[in-house]
C-alpha cells in the first residue's frame, strides 16, 4: 500500500470508499490571488471593465465550478453542497484581488477540493475578463486556509 488513499494495494488508481464514514458537517475555506496592474484594479473598482461586472461573473463562475468539482477532478466524490460562497477583496498595495471561497456540506467526505476549485475558477474568470486590459496578470497563492469536520478534525 502506498499510503495514499486514492491508490489501491496494486498501485492502481481507486476511488476511496467512504461508506463506513460518519456524516458530519464539513467546511473548507480557500484563497487565491489575481495580481494585476494598478490601472486594472482601478477599472474593477470603478466598474469600468468593458465586459461588465467582473466580480459578479467570477462569483457565479466559482459557485458553479464548486458544484461541478467531481466532473473536473478524477476520483473526487460528487457532493451535495449546502453552501458555497465566493468573496473578493481589492488590494491596491499589492496590487491585486484576493479571492476567498467557502464550501460546506453534510457528508462523509471533505469539501476542500470544492473550495479550491471555486477559488481557481473565480481567478480564471477574472483573468479572462481582464486580459484585454492587462497582459501581465498572475494567478498566485491558491491554497486551503482551513477545514473542519471529518475524522481528521479541524485544521486552521
N, C-alpha and C positions, 0 to 999 in steps of 0.2 A: 504494500500500500504506500502511496506517495505522500500521504499526509494532507493532500489537497482533496477537498470534498467533492470536486467535480471529476475526479479520476478514480476509476474503479481498481480493483485488485490486479487486473490485467494491464493497467496503464491506459485504458481507453476512456474517452470522454463519457460521462454519465450524468444524468440529471439527478440531483440529490433527492432522496425520498424523505419528505417531511411529514409523512402520515403519522408518525409517532410523537411529533412535537405538539406542545400545548399551544393553543391560540392565545396570543397576548396582544395588547395594543403596542404597536411598533411605530416609531417615528425616526426620521432621519433629516438632518439639515446639511446642505452642501452649499458651497460658494464657488464662484469663478469670477474672473475679471476680463473685461474688454478694455485694453489700453488703447487710447485714442490720442489724436492731436487735440490741443486746447480748443481749436476752432470747431472741431467735430463735436466736442462736448457742448460747446455753446449752441450749436444747431439743435441738439437734443433739448437742452434747457429752454430754448426759445420756441420750440415746436416748429422749427423751420426746415425740417428734412422733407425733401420733395416727395418722398414715398409715403409720408404721413406719420402717424403716431408710432414711432419705432418701439417704444416701451410697451404699448398695448399689444402690438403684434408679437413681440418677443415673449410677453407674459402668456398669451394664449398658446403660442408655439411650445413653450416649456411645459405648460399643463398638459397639452395634448400628447407631447412626447412621453411624459411620465406615465400616462395611461397606456402607452404602447411599448413600454420598455422591453417586455418579453418578445416582441416582434423584432427587435434590433439586436439583442444580446443572446447568443446561443446558451441554452440550458437555464436561462432565467425563468423562474416561475411567473405565470400571469397572476396578477394580484387584483383584488377588488379594493381599490384605494378609497378611503373615506375622505381624504383631504389632500390637495396639492395646492401650494401657493408659491408664487414667484414674485420677488420684490427686487427693487433696484435702488442703488444709492449712487448719485453722481459725485465724483471726487475730483474737483478741479486741480488739487495739488498734485495728483499723480501724473497726468490726468487720465481718467477712465471711469468706467461704470462697473460697480460691484453688483453682481447678481447673486441672490440667495434664494434657494428653494427648500421648501419643507414638503415632505411626503409622509402620509400617515395611513395606517391600515390596521385592522384587527385580523391577525392571521398567524400562520405557522412559519413564516419566513420574513426576513427583514425587508426594509424599503430603501436601503442605501442606494441601490442601483437606480431606483426611480428618482430620487433626489438628485443624484449626479447626472442622470440623463436630462432632467428638466433644466438644470443649470447649463449643461453643454449645448442643448438645442436653443435655449434662450440666447446664449452668447453667439451662436452661429447665426441666428436670425438677426440680431443686432448687426453683426458683421455684414451680412448680405444686404441689409437695408441701408448701410452707411458706406459701403465700399466705393461708391462713386465719389464720395466726398473725401475719403481717407484711404490711401493705398497702403499705409504703413501700420494699420491696426494689428494688435496681437491679442490672441486669447491666451490667458495665463491663469495659473493658480487654481485650477479646478480640483476641489478636494472635499472630502467629507469632514464636516465640522463636529457633528455629534450624531449619536444614535441611541435609542432607548428601546427596551423591550427585548424579549427573547432570552434564550438560555445563557448567552454570553454577557447579558446585562447591559448596563448603560456605559457609554464611552463619551467623554467630552470631545 
